[in-house]
Amino acid sequence: MEKLDLIVIIIIGANILMSLKGFNDFSFFEKYKFNIGGIHRGEQIRMLTSGFLHVDMMHLFFNMFTLYFFAPTVIGFLGNIKFLIVYFGSLLVGNLFSLFFHKDEYYYSAVGASGAVSGIIYAGILFRPDMSLYLMFIPIPIPAYIFGIGYLLYSIFGMKNKVGNIGHDAHFGGAVGGYIITLILAPWLFQENLFMIGLLAIPIIILFVLQRMGKL
């Protein structure tokens, strides 16, 4: 693991502080979570603040641990400023996906940095598709690109079948945001990893087709 950059420490710290505040202050949590009704009332700040709130310590830990693992790779290729563009861009795109898919569900709510973290994961995979990942309960290494494709295919399955109390649409949207923003910021990837870029786009195309067919 590379040395953790200060900007990642600040982001993790902000997530911890806001989440802890939300754990202990119901009105704070309600005011800043992602909520369709609130956003329709003009409270667009929720599109950003919801990404720094979590439902419990396990939710917070999982997102921050994943960020801790993938962030150094993205920063190593893009630097701090562009890393922030990917992080916050993915957060917003993830919430835009949630807003699109739940626009008529006035009481729909969600919290978590998962959209932003999904974007960082997908950015990291674009830069290092050859790296191996180890997941709990799976004792063998998984190639990063296989994980990325599987992650989005499962998100599509979760969106279609409403699996668990999980914002699959925000996860997917965040990954799409990370994918697109990274390619804009690092166009040289088209010369070095064009095949992998196409491979990682497969779940995105599947989602688009399903949505156009009215299957989601």
C-alpha positions in Angstrom: 0.0 0.0 0.0 1.3 3.4 -1.0 1.5 6.2 1.5 -1.9 7.7 2.1 -2.3 11.2 0.7 -3.4 14.1 2.9 -6.5 14.7 0.6 -7.7 11.1 1.3 -7.2 11.6 5.0 -9.3 14.8 4.9 -12.1 13.0 2.9 -12.1 10.1 5.3 -12.1 12.5 8.3 -15.0 14.5 6.9 -17.0 11.3 6.4 -16.3 10.1 9.9 -17.2 13.5 11.5 -20.4 14.0 9.5 -21.5 10.3 10.0 -20.9 10.5 13.7 -22.9 13.7 13.9 -25.7 12.0 12.0 -25.6 8.9 14.3 -26.3 11.1 17.3 -28.5 13.9 15.8 -31.6 12.7 14.0 -32.6 16.2 12.8 -29.1 16.7 11.2 -29.3 13.3 9.5 -32.8 14.0 8.2 -31.8 17.5 6.9 -28.8 16.4 4.9 -29.6 12.9 3.7 -30.6 12.2 0.0 -34.3 12.5 -0.1 -36.5 12.9 -3.3 -39.0 15.1 -1.6 -36.4 17.4 -0.2 -34.6 17.7 -3.5 -37.9 18.5 -5.3 -38.4 21.3 -2.7 -35.1 22.8 -3.9 -32.7 21.4 -1.3 -30.0 20.4 -3.8 -27.3 20.5 -1.1 -28.5 17.0 -0.2 -27.0 15.7 -3.5 -23.6 16.4 -1.9 -24.1 16.1 1.9 -25.7 12.7 1.7 -22.4 11.3 0.4 -20.8 12.1 3.8 -23.5 10.4 5.9 -23.8 6.7 6.7 -26.4 4.5 8.4 -24.0 2.8 10.8 -20.4 2.1 11.6 -20.1 -0.9 9.4 -21.5 1.0 6.4 -19.0 3.8 7.1 -16.0 1.4 7.7 -16.7 -0.5 4.5 -16.8 2.6 2.3 -13.7 4.2 3.9 -11.7 1.0 3.8 -12.5 0.6 0.1 -11.5 4.2 -0.5 -8.3 3.7 1.4 -7.4 0.8 -0.8 -8.2 2.3 -4.3 -7.4 6.0 -3.8 -3.6 5.8 -3.9 -3.8 4.2 -7.4 -6.0 6.9 -8.8 -4.0 9.7 -7.2 -0.8 8.2 -8.5 -2.1 8.5 -12.1 -4.1 11.7 -11.8 -2.8 13.8 -8.9 -4.9 15.3 -6.1 -7.0 17.8 -8.0 -8.2 15.4 -10.7 -8.7 12.7 -8.0 -11.2 15.2 -6.3 -12.9 15.8 -9.6 -13.4 12.0 -10.0 -14.5 11.6 -6.4 -17.1 14.4 -6.3 -18.2 13.9 -9.9 -18.9 10.3 -9.2 -20.8 11.2 -6.0 -23.0 13.6 -8.0 -23.6 11.3 -10.9 -24.5 8.5 -8.5 -27.1 10.7 -6.9 -28.4 11.8 -10.3 -29.0 8.1 -11.1 -30.9 7.7 -7.9 -32.9 10.9 -8.7 -33.7 9.6 -12.1 -34.8 6.1 -11.1 -36.7 7.2 -8.0 -38.0 10.6 -9.2 -41.6 9.7 -8.4 -40.9 8.1 -5.0 -41.3 11.2 -2.8 -40.2 9.5 0.4 -37.2 7.7 -1.1 -34.0 8.4 0.9 -30.4 7.2 0.9 -27.0 8.0 2.4 -23.4 6.9 1.9 -20.2 7.6 0.0 -20.8 4.4 -2.1 -21.4 6.4 -5.3 -18.1 8.3 -4.9 -16.2 5.2 -3.9 -17.6 3.2 -6.8 -16.3 5.9 -9.1 -12.8 5.7 -7.5 -13.0 1.9 -7.8 -13.8 2.0 -11.6 -11.1 4.7 -12.1 -8.6 2.5 -10.4 -9.6 -0.5 -12.5 -9.1 1.6 -15.7 -5.6 2.5 -14.7 -4.7 -1.0 -13.3 -7.0 -3.6 -14.8 -4.2 -6.2 -14.1 -4.2 -5.8 -10.3 -5.7 -8.6 -8.2 -8.3 -8.1 -5.5 -9.1 -10.4 -2.6 -12.7 -10.5 -1.3 -14.0 -11.9 1.9 -15.0 -15.6 1.7 -13.2 -16.0 -1.7 -9.7 -17.3 -1.1 -8.4 -16.7 -4.6 -7.3 -13.4 -6.2 -9.8 -11.8 -8.7 -8.6 -9.7 -11.6 -9.7 -6.1 -11.1 -11.6 -5.9 -14.5 -13.6 -9.1 -13.6 -14.5 -7.6 -10.3 -15.6 -4.3 -12.0 -17.8 -5.9 -14.6 -19.3 -8.3 -12.0 -19.9 -5.4 -9.6 -22.0 -3.5 -12.2 -23.8 -6.5 -13.4 -24.8 -7.3 -9.8 -25.9 -3.6 -9.4 -28.2 -4.0 -12.4 -29.6 -7.2 -10.9 -30.1 -5.3 -7.6 -31.8 -2.4 -9.3 -34.1 -4.7 -11.3 -35.1 -6.9 -8.4 -34.8 -4.3 -5.6 -32.3 -6.5 -3.7 -31.7 -5.4 -0.1 -31.8 -2.0 1.4 -29.0 -0.8 -0.9 -28.8 2.1 -3.4 -27.7 0.0 -6.3 -28.5 2.8 -8.7 -26.2 5.2 -6.9 -23.4 2.5 -7.0 -23.9 2.0 -10.7 -24.2 5.8 -11.4 -21.0 6.5 -9.4 -19.1 3.8 -11.3 -20.3 5.3 -14.6 -19.3 8.8 -13.4 -15.8 7.5 -12.5 -15.5 5.7 -15.8 -16.5 8.7 -18.0 -14.6 11.4 -15.9 -11.5 9.3 -15.8 -11.5 8.9 -19.6 -12.0 12.6 -20.0 -9.1 13.4 -17.7 -6.8 10.6 -19.0 -7.5 10.3 -22.7 -4.2 8.4 -23.2 -6.0 5.4 -21.8 -7.7 5.0 -25.2 -4.3 4.3 -26.8 -3.1 2.0 -24.0 -6.2 0.1 -22.8 -8.8 0.4 -25.6 -9.9 -3.2 -25.3 -10.3 -2.9 -21.5 -12.3 0.3 -21.9 -14.7 -1.5 -24.2 -14.9 -4.5 -21.9 -15.7 -2.3 -18.9 -18.4 -0.5 -20.9 -20.4 -3.7 -21.4 -22.5 -3.4 -18.2 -23.2 0.3 -18.9 -24.5 -0.6 -22.4 -26.7 -3.4 -20.8 -28.2 -0.9 -18.4 -28.9 1.6 -21.2 -30.6 -1.1 -23.3 -32.7 -2.4 -20.3 -33.8 1.1 -19.4 -34.8 1.9 -23.0 -36.8 -1.4 -23.1 -38.5 -0.4 -19.9 -37.1 -3.4 -18.0 -35.8 -1.4 -15.0 
